[in-house]
């Protein structure tokens, strides 16, 4: 794609990077075939190629974002399926991140939307606040029909049961059961700590059983993804720097383990996010050490398991298969542990969760959820497994089939307790 940025514009690092990305696009349109919003809406401007044109025009002409551009950028899930499909290697993630930051700086959203975004940014990344909000949503669910689609989506998202606080999330060190093969920090997350405490508990049990010393670092918190995808760069970079400082202070680490793939994609991108800031070297070091929990389990090795007599439908989270390009590892581990693994049709398409997307764009998200649930249930599984809490909440709200984190099944197969979602 030909671009016409001025020399002065290209001295700005963010514009220079966006120019590189834009120039790698050859307009082929392969991305439209795998874009969920284009599949649902059929509008070229709701495809990666269409959004790229809008972003180019906005950035190149150095103009404030307009309502049309904002509408179509907001509809992007950031599922990154386009990056898996693109034959030219267009790094759409960095481009749309830049566009969102530009929108945040130059566009005045309606008051109601600004208030909603402010509330989400002030509640979801903080487990205690989120727990209180979930309690309120649980009480308000019977009255959800009285509200508009966004508030209704929030009320419906709240789990029927709010889990107790897990003390395993407190700063501490869990010793390896049989001599440490490696020393790792576990990112305990934010929303996950309020929505499902079983995941971190299972992760700690499994990693220590397999030979890892697990550190819960003091001072870590939200990865910053939620506000990052809202274009709030200052807040997302502050979150990233807090985590980097916490993990650096934890002592020598072989890896930073993340069991929420949406967070993993962001942490692995810290080096890029902070490349022009004072802590760039530390950010690059942490990004290089960041690993999805499935990657670290593969590295530690799990024993070959006997048949568990359970059919598992594996849902590939977009942030894992597209954002991190981890496609086969979780399935291979489940098979090795003795589970029968099946995959739904169109496994590359998003379930519609995408962070806060299911709250901000409930109609599109709802259609994507219905499609995903239908394809998963068509496999008649005993259980659905996924590697991202957002996907688990989204899919779980549309099916009666139990849904658990992949690590919970692997923990169970190697000596841990049966996942609570399966009656454990």
C-alpha positions in Angstrom: 0.0 0.0 0.0 1.4 3.4 -1.0 1.6 5.9 1.9 2.3 9.6 2.0 3.4 10.5 5.5 5.6 13.5 5.7 9.2 13.4 6.9 8.1 15.1 10.1 5.4 12.5 10.7 7.9 9.7 10.2 10.0 11.0 13.0 7.2 10.1 15.4 7.8 6.5 16.5 4.2 5.4 16.5 3.6 6.9 13.0 6.8 5.4 11.7 5.7 1.9 12.9 2.2 2.4 11.4 3.6 3.4 8.1 5.7 0.2 8.0 2.6 -1.8 8.7 0.5 0.0 6.1 3.1 -0.4 3.4 3.2 -4.1 3.9 -0.5 -4.5 3.0 -1.2 -5.5 -0.6 -5.0 -5.2 -0.6 -5.4 -8.9 -1.3 -8.5 -9.3 0.9 -7.6 -12.7 2.3 -8.3 -11.2 5.8 -12.0 -10.7 5.0 -12.5 -14.5 4.8 -11.5 -15.0 8.5 -12.8 -11.7 10.0 -15.7 -12.4 12.4 -17.3 -9.0 12.1 -17.2 -9.1 8.3 -18.8 -12.6 8.5 -21.6 -11.2 10.6 -22.1 -7.7 9.1 -20.9 -8.1 5.5 -19.5 -4.5 5.4 -16.1 -4.0 3.9 -15.4 -1.3 6.5 -16.0 -4.0 9.2 -13.1 -6.0 7.8 -9.4 -5.6 8.4 -8.8 -4.3 4.9 -11.6 -1.7 5.3 -10.3 -0.6 8.7 -6.8 -0.3 7.3 -8.1 2.2 4.8 -9.9 4.2 7.5 -6.8 4.2 9.7 -4.5 5.2 6.9 -6.7 8.2 6.0 -7.0 9.3 9.6 -3.3 9.1 10.5 -1.8 10.2 7.2 -3.9 13.4 7.2 -3.3 13.9 10.9 -7.0 14.6 11.5 -9.1 13.9 14.5 -11.1 10.7 14.4 -14.7 11.0 13.1 -17.8 9.1 14.1 -17.7 6.8 11.1 -14.1 5.7 11.7 -14.7 5.2 15.4 -17.8 3.1 14.8 -15.9 0.6 12.6 -12.7 0.5 14.7 -14.8 -0.1 17.8 -16.4 -3.1 16.1 -13.0 -4.7 15.7 -12.6 -7.6 18.2 -8.8 -7.6 18.0 -9.1 -11.3 17.5 -6.2 -11.1 15.2 -7.4 -13.9 12.9 -6.4 -11.6 10.1 -2.8 -11.9 11.2 -2.9 -15.6 10.9 -4.4 -15.4 7.4 -2.4 -12.5 6.0 0.2 -13.7 3.4 2.1 -10.4 3.7 2.7 -10.4 7.4 0.7 -7.2 8.1 0.9 -6.6 11.9 -2.6 -5.4 12.3 -2.5 -5.6 16.1 0.0 -2.7 16.4 -1.8 -0.7 13.8 -5.3 -0.9 15.4 -3.7 -0.3 18.8 -2.3 3.0 17.4 -5.6 3.9 15.9 -7.4 3.4 19.2 -4.9 5.6 21.0 -5.4 8.3 18.4 -9.2 8.0 18.8 -8.9 8.3 22.6 -6.8 11.5 22.2 -8.9 13.2 19.4 -12.5 12.0 19.6 -15.2 13.1 22.1 -17.5 10.2 22.7 -21.1 10.7 23.9 -21.4 11.2 27.6 -23.0 7.8 28.3 -20.3 5.9 26.4 -17.5 7.8 28.2 -19.1 7.0 31.5 -19.4 3.3 30.7 -15.8 3.1 29.5 -14.6 5.0 32.6 -16.5 2.6 34.9 -15.2 -0.6 33.2 -11.6 0.8 33.4 -12.1 1.5 37.1 -13.8 -1.8 38.1 -12.7 -4.8 36.0 -8.9 -4.6 36.6 -9.4 -4.5 40.4 -10.5 -7.9 41.9 -12.2 -6.5 45.0 -14.1 -3.8 43.1 -15.1 -6.4 40.5 -16.4 -8.8 43.1 -18.6 -6.1 44.5 -19.8 -5.3 41.0 -20.6 -9.0 40.4 -22.6 -9.1 43.6 -24.6 -6.1 42.5 -25.1 -7.7 39.0 -26.3 -10.9 40.6 -28.9 -9.0 42.6 -29.9 -7.0 39.5 -30.1 -10.0 37.0 -33.9 -10.7 37.6 -34.6 -7.1 36.4 -32.3 -7.2 33.4 -35.2 -6.8 31.0 -35.7 -3.3 32.2 -32.3 -2.2 30.9 -30.7 -1.5 27.5 -28.5 -4.1 25.7 -25.2 -3.0 27.3 -26.4 -3.1 30.9 -28.3 -6.3 30.2 -25.1 -7.9 28.9 -23.3 -6.9 32.1 -26.0 -8.4 34.3 -26.0 -11.6 32.3 -22.3 -12.0 32.4 -22.2 -12.3 36.2 -21.7 -15.9 37.4 -24.4 -17.6 39.4 -21.8 -18.3 42.1 -19.1 -15.8 43.1 -16.1 -17.9 44.2 -14.4 -17.3 47.5 -11.2 -15.4 47.7 -8.2 -17.6 47.2 -5.2 -17.1 49.5 -3.0 -18.6 46.8 -3.2 -15.3 45.0 -1.3 -13.6 47.9 2.5 -12.9 47.4 4.4 -16.0 48.3 6.5 -18.9 47.0 5.2 -22.4 46.3 8.0 -24.9 46.4 8.4 -27.6 43.8 7.2 -31.1 45.0 10.2 -32.9 43.6 13.2 -30.6 43.2 12.9 -27.5 41.1 13.6 -27.8 37.4 12.9 -24.1 37.0 11.7 -21.0 38.9 8.8 -19.2 37.5 6.5 -16.3 38.3 2.8 -16.8 37.9 0.7 -13.9 36.8 -2.5 -14.2 38.8 -4.5 -11.7 36.8 -7.3 -9.4 37.8 -10.8 -10.3 36.5 -9.9 -14.0 36.7 -9.3 -13.7 40.5 -12.9 -12.5 40.9 -14.5 -14.8 38.3 -12.8 -18.2 38.8 -10.2 -18.9 41.5 -10.0 -22.6 40.5 -7.7 -21.8 37.5 -4.8 -20.3 39.5 -5.1 -23.0 42.2 -4.9 -25.7 39.6 -2.0 -24.0 37.9 0.0 -23.8 41.1 -0.7 -27.5 41.9 0.3 -28.7 38.5 3.4 -26.6 38.0 4.8 -27.6 41.4 4.0 -31.2 40.8 5.9 -31.1 37.5 9.0 -29.5 39.1 8.6 -25.8 39.1 9.0 -23.4 42.0 6.1 -20.9 41.6 6.5 -17.3 42.7 3.5 -15.0 43.3 5.2 -11.6 43.0 4.2 -8.8 45.3 2.9 -5.7 43.4 1.8 -7.4 40.2 -1.7 -6.7 39.0 -3.7 -6.2 35.8 -1.7 -6.7 32.6 -3.1 -3.5 31.2 -4.9 -5.1 28.2 -8.3 -3.8 29.1 -7.4 -0.1 29.1 -4.8 -0.8 26.3 -7.6 -1.8 23.9 -9.5 1.3 24.9 -6.6 3.4 23.7 -5.7 4.6 27.2 -2.0 4.3 26.7 -0.9 6.1 29.9 -2.9 3.6 32.0 -1.8 0.5 30.1 1.8 1.5 30.2 1.6 2.2 33.9 0.1 -1.3 34.5 2.9 -2.9 32.4 5.6 -1.0 34.3 4.2 -2.1 37.7 4.2 -5.8 36.6 7.7 -5.6 35.2 9.0 -4.0 38.4 7.2 -6.7 40.5 8.7 -9.6 38.4 12.2 -8.1 38.3 12.1 -7.7 42.1 11.1 -11.4 42.5 14.6 -12.5 41.8 16.0 -14.8 39.0 13.1 -16.2 36.9 13.2 -18.7 34.1 9.7 -17.7 32.9 6.7 -15.5 33.6 3.7 -17.9 33.3 0.3 -16.6 32.2 -2.8 -18.7 32.2 -5.1 -16.2 30.7 -4.2 -16.0 27.0 -5.6 -12.5 26.5 -3.1 -11.3 29.1 -0.4 -13.4 27.6 -0.6 -11.7 24.3 -0.3 -8.3 26.0 2.6 -9.2 28.2 4.5 -10.7 25.3 4.1 -7.3 23.6 5.4 -5.3 26.5 8.7 -4.9 24.7 7.0 -3.2 21.8 4.6 -1.2 24.0 7.4 0.3 26.1 10.2 0.4 23.4 10.6 4.1 23.5 10.4 4.5 27.3 13.0 4.4 30.1 12.3 0.8 31.0 12.5 -0.6 27.5 15.3 -3.1 28.2 13.5 -4.6 31.2 10.2 -4.7 29.2 11.9 -6.6 26.4 13.4 -9.1 28.9 10.0 -9.8 30.5 8.4 -10.2 27.1 11.0 -12.7 26.2 10.3 -14.7 29.4 6.5 -14.6 29.1 5.0 -18.0 28.4 1.5 -19.4 28.2 0.9 -22.0 30.8 0.6 -24.7 28.0 4.1 -23.8 26.8 5.6 -24.2 30.3 3.8 -27.5 30.9 5.1 -28.8 27.6 8.6 -27.8 28.6 8.3 -29.4 32.0 6.7 -32.5 30.5 3.7 -34.5 31.7 3.4 -38.2 32.0 1.5 -40.2 29.5 -2.0 -40.8 30.9 -4.5 -43.6 30.6 -7.8 -42.9 28.9 -9.9 -40.6 31.0 -13.1 -41.7 29.2 -14.0 -38.0 28.6 -14.6 -36.2 25.3 -13.2 -32.7 25.4 -14.2 -30.1 22.9 -11.2 -27.7 22.7 -12.0 -24.0 22.1 -9.0 -22.2 20.8 -9.0 -18.7 22.2 -8.1 -16.1 19.6 -5.4 -14.6 21.8 -3.8 -18.0 22.0 -4.1 -19.3 18.4 -3.8 -15.9 16.6 -2.2 -13.5 19.1 0.5 -16.0 20.3 0.4 -18.5 17.4 0.0 -21.4 19.9 -2.2 -23.8 18.0 -1.4 -27.4 18.8 0.2 -27.5 22.2 -2.9 -27.4 24.4 -4.6 -30.2 22.3 -1.5 -32.3 22.4 -1.2 -32.0 26.2 -4.8 -33.0 26.6 -4.4 -36.0 24.4 -1.2 -37.0 26.2 -3.1 -36.8 29.5 -5.7 -39.3 28.2 -8.5 -37.1 27.0 -10.3 -37.5 23.7 -10.0 -34.1 22.0 -12.4 -32.8 19.3 -12.5 -29.4 17.7 -15.6 -27.5 16.4 -16.1 -26.3 12.9 -14.7 -22.8 12.1 -12.4 -23.1 15.2 -10.5 -20.0 13.9 -13.5 -17.7 14.5 -13.9 -15.7 17.7 -16.5 -16.5 20.4 -17.3 -12.8 20.8 -15.8 -12.3 24.2 -12.7 -10.2 23.3 -12.1 -8.5 26.7 -14.9 -6.0 27.1 -16.3 -6.5 23.6 -19.2 -8.5 24.8 -20.2 -5.6 27.0 -19.5 -2.8 24.5 -20.9 -4.6 21.4 -23.5 -7.0 22.8 -25.4 -7.6 19.6 -22.4 -8.7 17.5 -20.9 -10.5 20.4 -24.2 -12.4 21.0 -24.3 -13.6 17.4 -20.7 -14.8 17.5 -21.4 -16.6 20.8 -24.5 -18.4 19.4 -22.4 -19.6 16.4 -19.5 -20.8 18.6 -21.8 -22.6 21.1 -23.6 -24.3 18.2 -20.4 -25.6 16.7 -19.1 -26.8 20.0 -22.3 -28.6 21.0 -22.4 -30.3 17.6 -19.5 -32.3 18.8 -21.5 -33.6 21.8 -18.6 -33.2 24.2 -18.6 -34.1 27.9 -16.8 -30.9 28.7 -15.4 -27.8 26.9 -11.9 -26.7 27.5 -10.4 -23.3 26.9 -7.3 -21.3 27.9 -8.8 -17.9 28.5 -11.3 -16.8 31.3 -13.1 -14.4 28.9 -13.9 -17.2 26.5 -15.0 -19.4 29.4 -17.5 -16.8 30.7 -18.8 -16.0 27.2 -19.3 -19.6 26.1 -20.4 -20.8 29.5 -23.3 -18.3 29.5 -24.7 -20.0 26.4 -24.4 -23.7 27.0 -25.2 -26.3 29.7 -22.0 -28.2 28.9 -19.4 -27.7 31.6 -16.5 -25.5 30.6 -13.1 -25.6 32.4 -9.6 -24.3 31.8 -7.3 -26.6 30.1 -4.9 -26.6 33.1 -7.7 -27.8 35.3 -8.1 -31.0 33.3 -4.3 -31.5 33.2 -4.1 -31.0 36.9 -6.8 -33.6 37.5 -5.2 -36.1 35.1 -1.9 -35.9 36.9 -3.1 -36.3 40.5 -5.1 -33.2 41.3 -8.7 -32.9 42.3 -11.6 -33.2 39.9 -12.5 -29.7 38.5 -15.4 -28.2 40.5 -17.3 -27.5 37.3 -17.4 -31.3 36.7 -18.7 -32.0 40.2 -15.4 -32.2 42.0 
